[in-house]
Amino acid sequence: MREHLPDFLRAIVSTTANVLLMSSLLQPKYSKRVTRLAMLGILAADLGTAAYCYLSGNLTMLAKLDIVLFAVLCFAVRPLFQDSFMQWLFSYLTVQNISDVVIILSFEIARFLPCPEYGNTVLRIVLFAVFLLVLNRWVRPLYRQAVEHWATYFAVALGVYLTFNYYVLFSEDVVSMLTENAAQLLLVIFIALAAYSSIFISLKNLQQEYQVKQENHAMHAERAYLQLAAESMTQRLRLMEETAVQNSRAAHDRRHFNNLLLELVQRGDMDAATALLKKESAAGDGGSRVYCENLALNAVVCHYAELAGQLEIKTEIEVDAPRQLAVDSLELSMAVANLMENALHACAALPAGERRYLRVTCRIAGRLLLEVENPCAGPVTLDAEGYPVSAEEGHGVGTKSVIAFAKKYDGELLYKQEGRVFRVRLLV
């Protein structure tokens, strides 16, 4: 019995490693307990066959029976795993190829060791451990991709499997076969490792290229949104020019008004002065109001404040922005325009009789803080990142341009709804 101890040790190592490889590469369908019991059943049956063959001294029969028995057992437990039949078959062939590589390498190397019987077992432990470590720590995510696309890589697994088993099934003495065909078998191992390595390296490169493409796509999308917003701001630029001219005219008219009023007061014509003041008050200051020193931002705010007045939407605007900003004034104006425009649309959609208002606050405290608040008719749908989602065709470009602006300046953009009040906060 003692003379068979090295054989039993090799059988235990190989069978256990095969079970661990199957467990690592496949996706279990049921609980860990059920999967472990099934794997223990495979282990026991395979070890029983190995013990019988070792006691009979027929290693060639063991090699051939092991191929058939392990396949039968694995077919029996296949329903315990989520993978489809072909995905499972790809994994089964891969496990057998790894096992063949380890068995051949351990046999060939052990021939040059002082105690080949036990050296073979030690080498199998080391080689199987290396394969399991590499699979579980680095290769498993890539391997699962290979399994998902098994049709592309199946020929590699099948070709290596058939090559290894050709030598086993058509040999009369497996030990002599391993010795006489050492060079050919080592060449097959080299080809097998190179083929599998190429699969995983190509998958990793494709994954990296896909990530780069996704990042580039996101960058191009953001640029496109900014471009669309920039094109839509062409009319707003004209508005800013018109507003600047209006402000200049208003200032000129104000000087004439003040001079005329002063002259009437000096002459003591108080009735005429009073009538002039009433006329000026009734005319109002229109679009000449100055909300902030920044011309571009002031023009946008004036425009939408006037639109709000036409829609009978009450405005509460407090904008404190200097002439020079840390961000591009035009891009900030586009963002503010989109936010105010969206707010006016939300107010216009409110049922008749409900309070409509637009509150805009902009302050500089180290960073620029902008808040836009308005009532809304119903719940606003937000995506996973917390940004509004528009189901209407052609809508949502303004929101995307605001998002692109916030990302460009590494800002913080928060959309929040509390009851029927909707707020947007931008910090850049």
Helices and strands as residue ranges (DSSP letters): G 2-4, H 5-25, H 32-56, H 59-77, G 78-80, H 85-110, H 116-134, I 135-139, H 140-148, H 150-169, H 174-180, H 182-232, H 234-267, H 270-283, G 286-288, H 295-310, E 314-319, H 329-348, E 357-364, E 368-375, H 397-408, E 412-418, E 421-427
